[in-house]
Amino acid sequence: MKNKEIQALSEQDLDVKIKEEKAALYKLGLNHAVSPIDNPTSIRNNRRLIAKLTTELNKRKASKK
């Protein structure tokens, strides 16, 4: 997901997307623990996406204060 796409999301959409990505990361981690997944960089990419989404959400909340 690109930064422009992230910035276009509303705060509620960001919150929902963060929860979805955290659930997906949890599943990836479990699957990787049981048997190695084909593309282990997807775990890193997922963590980075969560960080981008969280940063954007925190930036918006800070600008409201």
N, C-alpha and C positions, 0 to 999 in steps of 0.2 A: 504494500500500500504506500503510495507516494505522499509526500508532505502536503501537497495541495488537496488531495483527497481527504486527508486527516483534518485539515483546517476547514473543509466544507461540512464536516459532520457537526451536529448539534451536541450539546453537553450530554443529553440523555443518550444519544446514539454512541458517543464516546464511552460512556459508562457501560452500556450494553456490550459494545465491541470488546472492551477490556475484559469483561467477565467471560465472554465467549473464547477469547484468545487464551486466557488463563486456564480454562477448562481444556482447551486443545493442547496446551503445553503440558498439562498434567497427564493427559492420555499419551502424548508422545513420550514422556518420560517413563511411564509404566511400560509401554510397548518396547522401548529401548532397553529397559532393565531385563525384560523377559528374553527378548531376542534382539540382536542388533538390527536397527532399521536401515533401509537402503541409503537414506540421505541424512546423516546425522547433523548436517549443517542446518537442517530445517528447525532443529531445536534452538540453535543460536538465532536464526532469523525470527523465530517466534518471540523469543525473549526481547529482541531488539524492537519488534513491532509493539509489544506491550509497553516498553519504555517510551517509545515515541508517543503512543496514545496517552499514557499517563502524564507525560510532560506537557502535552497540549492541554489536557484537562486541568492540570495544576496552574498552568499559565492563565487560562481563562478565569479560574476561581480567584487567582491573585489580582487580576485586573478589575474584578468586581468590587473588591474591598476598598 
